[in-house]
């Protein structure tokens, strides 16, 4: 029950609002009804608390749109919203560690990536790209890539192959191919050097070229 968590949070001087957010979401994920959640939290959930650190709010304003677009490739609806909100709640709770990390953007992205993948459907222990990935791919032009890659990006086979990539390559390809971000924007979101973004994309391209069957032309042959 929230009352117990709340007392511990106060004793340990832990921000209660992001903790309440995560407790409430966990209770709902565990099948508890909204009435049970309300009864278990009561007025304690409404206690006025200081807001997140200024740096937290600044980072959120810069990355939230990118986070939502990335999450939308794997999730839809309320689950998508929950993943993004949970990410910023976890970041708030661990913000001292985030500030002490080599790159706060990388620290925050690791939270988002893990949270999204934990909520996504899985096949063969790999995250499955949601149907929304089709809409995302259709809405964003694929820049400076050959015609074959543009065709492959529209196929389920390519989505399945992308899901098998190593973590950094997977995130780079989702952001580049399905969200349409530039390499510079991907570097900013992931908190990694531009050179690593480019090399990850090259390695992923080679994997996809070796893994995915080229599309058939209208005449019935393949390229």
C-alpha distance (Angstrom), angle and dihedral (degrees) to the residues before:
residue distance angle dihedral
X1 . . .
X2 3.79 . .
X3 3.80 92.8 .
X4 3.81 90.8 68.4
X5 3.82 93.5 45.2
X6 3.79 90.5 46.7
X7 3.81 93.4 54.0
X8 3.79 91.6 48.9
X9 3.81 91.3 48.3
X10 3.79 91.5 53.0
X11 3.80 92.3 48.3
X12 3.81 91.2 49.3
X13 3.81 93.6 41.5
X14 3.82 92.0 -121.5
X15 3.83 117.7 157.3
X16 3.79 103.7 -101.3
X17 3.81 101.3 -157.8
X18 3.84 98.0 64.6
X19 3.81 88.8 39.9
X20 3.82 89.8 52.8
X21 3.79 89.6 49.2
X22 3.82 91.1 55.1
X23 3.83 93.5 42.0
X24 3.81 91.5 51.4
X25 3.81 92.9 48.0
X26 3.81 91.4 47.5
X27 3.80 90.7 50.7
X28 3.80 91.3 51.0
X29 3.81 91.1 46.5
X30 3.81 88.5 52.2
X31 3.81 90.2 57.2
X32 3.80 99.6 -100.8
X33 3.80 114.6 150.1
X34 3.79 122.5 -116.8
X35 3.82 88.4 -115.1
X36 3.82 89.8 55.9
X37 3.79 90.7 49.4
X38 3.80 91.4 49.7
X39 3.79 92.6 47.1
X40 3.79 92.5 46.8
X41 3.79 94.6 49.7
X42 3.79 102.3 35.7
X43 3.79 118.0 161.6
X44 3.80 92.1 -22.1
X45 3.79 89.8 78.6
X46 3.81 90.1 58.9
X47 3.79 96.6 55.5
X48 3.80 110.0 131.5
X49 3.79 111.4 -111.8
X50 3.80 133.6 179.7
X51 3.77 114.0 -95.2
X52 3.81 124.5 -108.9
X53 3.82 119.9 -73.6
X54 3.79 115.2 -76.4
X55 3.80 90.4 -115.1
X56 3.81 89.7 55.1
X57 3.79 91.3 54.8
X58 3.79 92.0 46.2
X59 3.79 92.4 51.4
X60 3.80 91.8 46.7
X61 3.80 92.1 52.8
X62 3.80 90.0 53.6
X63 3.80 100.2 45.4
X64 3.80 108.8 25.5
X65 3.80 96.4 92.2
X66 3.80 91.4 50.3
X67 3.80 91.0 46.2
X68 3.80 91.7 52.5
X69 3.78 93.1 48.7
X70 3.80 91.3 49.8
X71 3.82 92.2 47.1
X72 3.80 89.5 48.7
X73 3.79 90.3 64.5
X74 3.82 89.6 64.0
X75 3.82 104.5 23.7
X76 3.79 141.4 36.5
X77 3.79 139.6 -157.9
X78 3.77 121.1 -12.6
X79 3.81 92.6 -5.3
X80 3.80 89.7 59.8
X81 3.82 90.7 49.5
X82 3.80 91.3 47.5
X83 3.80 92.5 51.5
X84 3.80 93.0 53.3
X85 3.81 94.1 44.1
X86 3.81 91.8 46.4
X87 3.80 89.1 51.6
X88 3.79 93.6 56.6
X89 3.80 91.6 42.9
X90 3.82 91.4 53.8
X91 3.79 89.8 45.4
X92 3.82 90.2 52.7
X93 3.79 92.0 50.5
X94 3.80 92.1 49.9
X95 3.80 98.5 34.5
X96 3.79 95.4 124.0
X97 3.79 88.6 57.8
X98 3.79 90.0 46.0
X99 3.80 91.5 54.1
X100 3.80 90.7 48.5
X101 3.81 93.1 50.0
X102 3.82 121.9 98.8
X103 3.83 91.1 -108.0
X104 3.80 123.9 11.9
X105 3.79 90.8 -157.0
X106 3.80 91.3 57.6
X107 3.80 91.0 45.9
X108 3.81 91.6 52.2
X109 3.80 93.2 44.4
X110 3.80 91.8 53.3
X111 3.81 88.4 56.1
X112 3.80 92.2 49.6
X113 3.80 94.4 45.9
X114 3.81 93.3 49.5
X115 3.82 92.9 44.7
X116 3.81 94.1 49.2
X117 3.79 94.1 46.2
X118 3.81 91.5 47.8
X119 3.82 89.7 56.8
X120 3.81 96.7 41.0
X121 3.78 124.2 96.3
X122 3.79 112.6 -102.2
X123 3.78 135.4 -147.8
X124 3.80 120.2 -172.5
X125 3.82 87.6 -5.5
X126 3.82 91.4 -60.2
X127 3.83 125.5 112.2
X128 3.80 114.5 -102.7
X129 3.78 118.0 -135.1
X130 3.80 110.3 -122.6
X131 3.80 126.1 -121.3
X132 3.80 85.6 -103.5
X133 3.80 87.4 72.7
X134 3.80 88.1 75.2
X135 3.79 91.1 56.8
X136 3.78 91.4 45.6
X137 3.79 92.5 50.9
X138 3.78 92.4 47.7
X139 3.80 94.0 49.9
X140 3.80 97.3 51.6
X141 3.79 123.7 60.3
X142 3.78 117.8 -128.6
X143 3.79 106.0 -124.6
X144 3.83 127.3 -146.0
X145 3.81 94.4 -12.4
X146 3.80 124.5 125.7
X147 3.80 122.5 -101.2
X148 3.78 93.4 -104.1
X149 3.82 92.7 57.6
X150 3.81 90.4 49.1
X151 3.81 90.2 53.6
X152 3.79 93.1 45.7
X153 3.78 92.0 51.4
X154 3.82 88.2 65.0
X155 3.80 95.7 56.3
X156 3.77 132.6 89.7
X157 3.78 89.1 -135.2
X158 3.78 90.1 61.8
X159 3.80 91.7 48.2
X160 3.79 89.6 52.6
X161 3.81 90.8 48.9
X162 3.81 92.5 48.5
X163 3.81 89.7 53.8
X164 3.82 89.2 60.1
X165 3.80 94.6 57.8
X166 3.82 122.0 108.7
X167 3.79 112.4 -89.1
X168 3.81 100.3 -96.6
X169 3.80 93.1 42.3
X170 3.81 90.0 48.4
X171 3.78 92.8 52.9
X172 3.80 92.9 44.6
X173 3.80 92.4 50.8
X174 3.80 93.9 46.6
X175 3.80 91.0 50.6
X176 3.81 94.5 42.4
X177 3.81 103.2 38.0
X178 3.78 104.3 27.1
X179 3.80 102.5 28.6
X180 3.81 95.8 34.7
X181 3.81 96.6 -133.9
X182 3.79 121.6 158.9
X183 3.79 119.6 -113.7
X184 3.81 88.6 -107.6
X185 3.82 91.8 54.7
X186 3.80 91.3 46.8
X187 3.80 89.4 51.7
X188 3.80 90.4 51.7
X189 3.81 94.4 47.5
X190 3.80 95.9 46.0
X191 3.79 95.4 38.1
X192 3.80 92.3 -130.7
X193 3.84 131.2 123.9
X194 3.79 120.1 -87.4
X195 3.80 89.5 -119.3
X196 3.80 90.6 59.5
X197 3.81 91.6 49.3
X198 3.80 90.7 52.6
X199 3.79 95.6 44.7
X200 3.83 91.0 46.9
X201 3.79 89.8 52.9
X202 3.79 92.3 48.7
X203 3.82 92.7 50.5
X204 3.81 90.5 46.6
X205 3.81 91.2 49.4
X206 3.80 90.4 54.3
X207 3.80 91.3 48.7
X208 3.81 92.1 50.0
X209 3.80 92.1 46.5
X210 3.81 89.5 53.7
X211 3.80 95.0 42.0
X212 3.79 109.4 38.2
X213 3.80 123.5 70.5
X214 3.83 110.4 -123.8
X215 3.83 113.3 -112.9
X216 3.79 119.1 -98.3
X217 3.80 118.2 -109.3
X218 3.82 119.1 -125.3
X219 3.82 89.0 -98.1
X220 3.79 90.6 62.0
X221 3.83 98.9 -105.6
X222 3.77 129.4 109.2
X223 3.76 127.9 -127.6
